[in-house]
Amino acid sequence: MSLVLAAVLFWSTLGVIGKTLYALGAEPLFVVTFRVLFALGILGAGLALVQPGLVPAPRKGLPGLAVYGVVAVGANFALFFLALQHTTVATAILVAYTHPALVALLAWPVLGERLDRRKIAALALTTGGVFLVAGGHDPAALQGSLLGLGYALGNALCLAAYNLMGKTLVARFNPWTVMFYGFLFGGLFLTAVWGGHGAAFPPLPVEGWLLILALAAFPSILAYGLYLVALGRMEAGRAAIAATLEPVLASAWAWLALGEGMLLGQLVGGALVIAGVLVLRVRTGFQNTSHSTPVSTRWAAEA
């Protein structure tokens, strides 16, 4: 669980860095595309220098890794961007964070993870908390077209696929191999989407490019890497529920770095999310709760 919390801490910086980039004139689709491409370059170079055995494509697993990259990385980022164009930020976040419930429900038949009462209680607390943190109690915040809702639901499904497919893939391959090919195929997909939207380069100052590098290094390589390692050690459902801390921490960063106020409802929502994660902690004690066989020995041949 501690790995998930570390990943969430890095993910929570996305909003502050993104808003700074948008203020410098960068378009969202450009940012997410180069976030992945830079992450691919940094990770590829790092693996080639430190552990080159993880870079070559595992032939039998390549189709699955390709689907994972396109769906869980590329389509995930693109659909959230499209949802923001057709609906409000609050609606996009609320729909996206239905994915822990999807993961918990689908993990039962797909991964054999039991949906127990503690997990259901944690889901109820964290879902209600995210609703308040995103401002769902304000009807004015929940607006948008059916198309926008469709994009947001697609984003939630991609996030669910990220968890379920990631859990399956890290049982076969090293998490860093999974992430490398996820960025590779996801980056190709996003580059094609960005090209279809005109492929315009904004006149970013050096500061802007450094911020994109920061996005690639921290909320991308470190966050996704730590989360994939965590998926190899715990249930996907529990990891997804714990990840609902992201919008809470993102709101805290926005308050500290950007001076954005936090309403009482958001504070109550944050407390509910924390309570939900603590419900999981009481059961797990931050230990491995997965019923699967330890995967570290399966990576040895590739390492």
N, C-alpha and C positions, 0 to 999 in steps of 0.2 A: 504493500500500500504506500509506503514512503516514496517509492519510485514514481507512482502515479501523482502523488502530491507535488513532487519536484517538477514533473512534466507540466502539471497544471500551472505552477508558478511561472514557468517560462511562457506558456501559452497566454497567460493573462496579460502579458505585455503587448500583445498584438494591437489592442485598441489604441493605446497611447502612441506607439510607433506609427501605426497606420494613420491616425489623425494628423500627426506631424508631417508625414509624407504627403497627405492630401493637401495640407496647407501650403506645401512647397510646389504644388501643381501636378503631382503624380495622379494618374488615373488608377482606380482600384484593380482593374483587370491587368494593367501593366505591372502593378506592384505584386500581385499574387503570382503572375507568370515568372517574373525575375526572382522572386523569393524562392521558388522551386528550382529554377535553373542555377542560381548561385549555390543553393544548398546541394544540388547534385554535383557541381564542380568541386566544392569544398570537401564533401564527403568522399567523392571518388578519389581525389588527390590524397586525402588522409588515409583511406584504406589501401591505396596503392603503395604508400610509403611504409605504413605500419603493419598491415596484414593483407598483402596482395591476394592471398588465397580466397578471400571473401568476395573479390570482384568478379571473377569469371562467372558467366551465366550458367546456373544449374539447368541442364537441358530439359529434364523431365518436369521441372517446376516452372519453367519460363512462361507457359500460357497462363498459369494461375497468378504469377507475379505481374504479368501484363494487365490482366483484368483488375487486380488489386490496385495497380498504379493508376489506371484510367478512372476507375470508379471511386476508390477511397481517397485518392489525392486529387487528380485532375478534375473530375466531375464534382467532387465535394467542394473544392474552392470555387469553381465556375458557377455552380448553382447558388451558392450563398451570395456571390456577386450579383447574379441575375435577380435573386429574391430582393436584394436591397434596392434594385432599380424599380421594382414594381410594388413594394410594400414598405412598411416602416421597419426601423431597426428592431423595435420591440417585438413586432410580429415575427420577423425572421428569427430572432433569438429564441422566442418561445416555442416556435414550431421545431427549430433545430434541436432544442433540448428535450424533445419527446424521444430522442434516440436512446437514452438509457432504458426507458421502458421497452422500446423495441428490442434492444439487446437482451434485456433480462427475459423477455418472453420468447424470443427466437433461440436464445442460448439453451433453452430446455430441450427442444427437439434436435437442434443442430449440434450442440456440444455436450449435451447431457448434464447441464448445470441445473440443479434443483432451484425452483423459485420458492424459497421458504418465507416464513412470516417476517423475519427481520429484513429481508431484502425488499419485501413489499412495503413495509413501514418506512424504510429508507427512501424508496422511490416516492412515496407519498410526500414525505417531508421535503425532499430535494426538489421535486416538481413544483410544489407550492412555493418553495423559496425562490426558485428561478422565476416563477410567474410574478412575484412581488419585486424582485431585483430588476427585472426588465420593464417594470411599470405596467404590467398587465392589468392592474386594478383601475387604470385610467383608460376609459373607452376611446379617448382621442388618440391614444398611442397604438391602438389595435385597428389599423386601417390598411387598405390595400386591395388590389384586384385579386380575382380568383387565380389569375396567371401567377401573381406573386406568391400566393399561398401554395400553388403547385410547385414552384421552384423551391420554396422553403421546405416542403414535405420531401421533395427529392433530395435536398441537402441532408435532411434527417435520416433518410434511408441510406445515403452514402456514408454518413457517420456510423450508422449501425453496421454497415458492411465493413467499414474500417476496423471495428472491434472484432466482429465475427471472423472475417477473413484473416485479419492479423493474428488472432489467436490460433487459427489453423496453420498458418504459414510458419509462425515461429516454432511450431512443434516439428517442423521439417528443416528449417534453415536458420542460420544465425540471424538475430534481429537486425543487425546492421546490413546484412545482405538483402533482407526484405525491404528495408528502408531505401537502400540504394536503387533497387529496381522500381520501387514505388515512385521515387522522385524521377527516375528515368522516363518511365512510361507516362506518369502524370505530367511531367514537364513537356513531353512531346504533345500531349493532348492540349494542354493550356497554350502552348505556342501556336497550335493550329487555331484555337478559339480566338486568341489575341490577334492573329493574322487576319481572321475573318472579320474582325472589328476595326481593321485599318492598320494595325501594327504601328501606331504612332509612338515615337520616342519623345517624352516631355523634356523640356530644357531644365533638367534637374541640376542643382548645384552639387558640389562634392559631398556636402552634408547629406543630401538625399540618397546618393549611392551608398554612403556608409551606413545609413539607416536600413537600406534594403539588405546589405550584408549582415547587419545585426539581426534582421528578420530571418535570414537564412541560417544563421548560426544558432540562435537561442530558441525562438518559438518553433523552429523547424527541425534542425538536426538534433539538438539536445532534447527538446520536448518529445518529438516523435520517437527518437531512439530510446529514451527512458521508458516511454509508455509501451513500446513493443517488448522491451525486456520485461516489464511488469506483466504483460499479457502471458509471457511464458511461465510466470510464477503464481498467478492468481486467476480467479474466474473473470471472464470478460464482463459479465453482468455487474460484478462489484467494482471493477475498474471504471466502467462507464458511469455508474452512479457517483463514484468519488470525483469524477471529472466535472461534475456539475458545480464544483467550487470555482471553475474558471470565470463565469460572469460575475461572481461575488468579488474575486480578487481583481478582475478587470475594472469594476466600479471603484474599488479602493485605489487602484493606480490612477484612474481618471481624477479622483478627488485629490490625491497627493500631488500629481504631476501637472494636471491641467486646471485644477481649481474647480472642477465640476461638483456641484453640491449633491449630497445624498439625503433623500427624504426618509422619513420615519418608516414608511412601507418597505423601502429598500433595505434598511437596517434590520427590520423584522425578517425579511426574506433571507438575508444573509445568515441570520441566526438559525433559521429553519434548515438551510442547506448544511450548515456546520453540524447541526443536530443529526441530520440524516446520515452524514458521513461518520459521525461518532457512533451511530447505531451499528454501522458495519464494523467499526473498530472494536466495539465490545465483543463482537463474535469472533473476529479474526485475530485480534491482538497484533495487527500488522504482520501476521504470518501468512504463509502460503495456504490458500483454501481450495486450490484447484484439485480436482480429482484425477487429473491427467498425470501421465508418467513424466518425471522430470525430463526436460528437453536438452539440458546442457550436453549430455553424452551424444545426442544426435547431431550436434553442431561440430563435434570433434573432427570428423572426416573432412568437413569443409574448411575448418580453420587451419 
